[in-house]
């Protein structure tokens, strides 16, 4: 069956990034005529005039908006104003530009950080508005959620077709492994491997380890994003995840084992845990997208660790 994206000219913001790289590969494999990636050096997507210039230059029929300014708990705590402004500005200008330039469909990647802090587990899309997000990442989460509201308004007033997906925490090869801005899995992998290489007998992790998280392999997430681009026409929120959770304490133990780190794991309880639990109800993705995650968690971690080791970084 031919994809609805066959022969389309598609812009993927953030297409050189972690998730974007995998999404671009899949779009090309489906037969997109052109997959174009606006680079920050050429187009600052937080600037309205530069977004307008991007649309005039690239002339997309479909836009997949994955670009974001984002990081782990520490980065969110250090940059709440910037994270709100940058993510809100990008969505605002890109969605308005899509309307002005007659884009056929706009696909927006949201964030699980948009869910209320004490959302019942598993997170159901219907609960998205039932409270305020976890405080450390609320500015980022609310900016992303506001984009969904804008898309809904533009669908009803202007007829702009759109899709809105909520990927859970991603991991995999090509992730960001910077210790100051990375998320939990790449940060832990790097800590364990560096400690092992240095012969250290101890690593220290943030928080208590009691919080739980769900993780989705990047290739599975890319399949979900592309599927939404193919079949969704309204910005109904759709969770992308595995439907299973693991405590951070158990995650650290698992990563340490897979990295062959045998030292002590200490916890700095003065640092925040973040949202207490994250685990998604993924039934809507199965129903609307005919999509389910395929890569098992331990297998995905092994692939990620192998990729990071192959870089030879110390």
N, C-alpha and C positions, 0 to 999 in steps of 0.2 A: 504494500500500500504506500502510495506517495505521501510524503509529509506535507502538511500545509505550509511548511517553511521552505519547501523546494523552490529554488530560483529566487528567493527573497534577498534583498540587500539589508543586512542586519548589523546594527551597532551594538556592541557589548561594552558598556562602561565597566572598568575594572577587568577587562578581558586579558590583561597581562598578569593578573593576580592569581591567587590560590584557586578559588572556585572558577574564576573567569577562564583560566587556561583550559580547564576540563570542559566547560560549556562551549567554548569556541571549537574545540576538537569535535564535539558531537554535532554542532551546527554544520560544520564543513562536511562531516560524514553523511548528514542527511541531504546534502545537495544544495545548501544555501549558495546563492550566486556570489555574494561577497560577505565576508565577516570582518567588520572594521572595528578597530580598537582605538579610541581617542586617548592619547597619552597625555599625562599631566603637563609635560614640558611644552606641549602645543596647545592644549585646551584645559584651562582651569574651570572645572565644571561647577564651582561655587560662584562663578561670575556669569551674570546673565548675558552679557555681550559675547563672551567666549562660547557659551552654549549655543547662542544663535549662529555664531560663525561655524561651529561644529556641524550643526544641522545643514547649513547652506553648503558646506564642503562635502559632507558624507552622504547626504540625501537618503537616510534610511527609510525603509518601509516598516521595519520592526526595531524597537529598542529594548534591549535587555539590560536593566540597570542594576549592576552588581557592585559598583564602586562605593566605597564607604571609608570613613575614618573611624577606626575601631581598635580595640585592644582588650587586654584582660582587666581584672579588677583594678590593679594599680594604675593602668593607663586611663581608665574611666574616671578614677578618683582625681587624677592629676589634671584632666582636660575636659571637665564637664561642659564648659561653655563652648569650647571649640568643637567637641563632638556633636553637640546639638546644632550649632550653626552650620557646620560643614555638611552634615547629612541632610538637614532640612533644606539648605540652599540648593544642593545638588538636585534633590527631588523636585523642589519647587520650579526651578528653571527648566529642567529636562521635561517634566510633564507638560508645562505650558508650551515649551518648544515643540513637543509632539503634536499638540493641538494646532498650533500655528502652521506647522509644516505638513499636516495631513498624514501623520504616521498611522499605519493600519492597526498596530497593537503595541502596547507598552507593558513590559513585564518588570515588576518590582520585587526585589528580594527584601523581605522584612527581617525581623530578628526575634528570637525567643525572649530577648530582654524586654520586649514590649508587654509581656504577660504580667499580671499583678504579682506582687511578691509572694502572696499566699494562695496562689491558684491551686485548686484541688488537683491532685495527680490521679490519672494522667491529664495533661493540659488539653482541654477541648477548645476549638476555635470560638465557640459560643461564649467562653469565659474571658475573652480578650479585654473586655471593657469593665470587668467586675472589680476594679481596684487599681491602686497606684503601683507601678513597677518597683522592683528592688532599688533602693536609693542610690547605690553606687553606680548603676548603669542606666538610671531612669532618663537622663537627658538624651542619650543615644536611642534608647528604646522608644521614647515618645516621638522623637523626630521621624523614626522609621514608620511608626504607626500613623502619624499625620499624613504621610505619603499615601497610605491606603485610603484615608478619608478624601484626599484630593482626587485620587483616581476614581473613587465612587462618584464624587460630584461631577467630574468631567465625563464620566460614562453617562450619567443621567442628563446632563445639560448639553453636552457636545457630541455624544455618541462615540467617544474614544474607547475602543476595546482595550481591555487590560487584564492582567493576572497578577496575583499577589501571593507569594509563597513565603513560608516561615521555616527556614532550615534550622534545625537544632545545631548544637555545637559541632563544627566540622573538624576533621583531622585527615591527614594523609600526606603523601609526598608533595613537595613544593610549599608546604606550610611555612608560616613565619616562625623562626626559631630564635628570634631575639629575646633575651631573658627579660627585657624591660617592657616589651609590648606584645609578646606572644600570649596565646591562650594556654590552657592548663596542660594539654597533652604534649605539644612541642616543647614547652618549658620543662616538663618533667623528663622527657626523653633526653633533652640536652643536659639537664642536671645529672642524670644517672650516668650517661655515657662519659661526660667530662670527669665525674667523680671516679668512675672506673678506670679511665685512662690515667688519672693523676694518682691513683692508688689511695684515694681518700676512704675513710671508714664511716662517713656520716654525710647525709644531706638534710637540709631543713626546708620544710614546705609550709606554705601559708595556711592559717586557719587551724581548725580542729580535725579536719578530714571527715566530719560528719555529714556535710552537704552531699547531695547526690546530683549526678548529671547524666545526660544521655548524649551519645556521640554518633555522628553519621559520617561515613567514609565519603571523601570528596567526590569520587566518581558517581556514587549513588545520588548525591545531591545534584550533580550536574544533570543526570538523567531526569530528575524530578523537575528541575528548572526548565529544561527543554520541552518536556512533556506538557508543562503548564503553558508554555509559549505556543504549543501546537493546538491545544484543545480548549483553553479557558478564554472567555471573552469578557468576564466581569471580575472585579477585584475582590472576590470572595476569598477570605484568608484560608490557606491550605497548609497544614503542618507537613513538614518533610522530616521524618525521623525513623527510628527503628522500633519505638515503643517499649524499650527496655532501659533501665537505669543502673548506675553503679555508684557507690559512694566514692568520694575522693580518696579516702583512706585505702579502699580496696583497689582503686585505680593505680595509686602509687605503688602498692605492693606488686600488682600485675606488671606494670612498666619496669620496675626494678628487676623483676625476674626475667622478663624478656630481654632486658639490656645486660643481664648477668651482673648486676650490681648487688653485692651481698652485704653492704654496710648497714648502719643504723639509719632509720628514718625518724627525724625529729619534727615536731610540729610547733609553729609559732602562733599560739592562740591569740596573741595581740593583734594579728592581722585578720581581716574579715573573711568570712566564708562565702559571702554573696548570697544569692537566692537559696533558700534551704533545699529545695528539690526541683529538679527539672526532668520531666518525662512526658512524652507526647502521646496523645491519641492520634493515630495515623489513619483512621478509617476513612476520613474524607479524601485523603490522597488516593487510597485504593479505589474509592468509588468514582471520584471525578477524573482522576488521571490514569487509572489502572496502573498505579506505580507502587512498588514496595522495595525497600532496601534489600540488596543482594549480598553484600560483603559482610561476613561475620566479624565481630569486634576484635577478637584476638588475631585473626588473619590480617585485618586492616592495620593493627598495631605493628605486626611483624613487617609488613610492607613499608610502613612509615619509618620504622627503626632502621631497616635495611637501607632505605634511601638516604637517611641522614648519615649513617655510617659511611656510605659511599662518597659523601662530600669530603671526608677526610679532615673535617674541621676539628679544632681543639679548643 
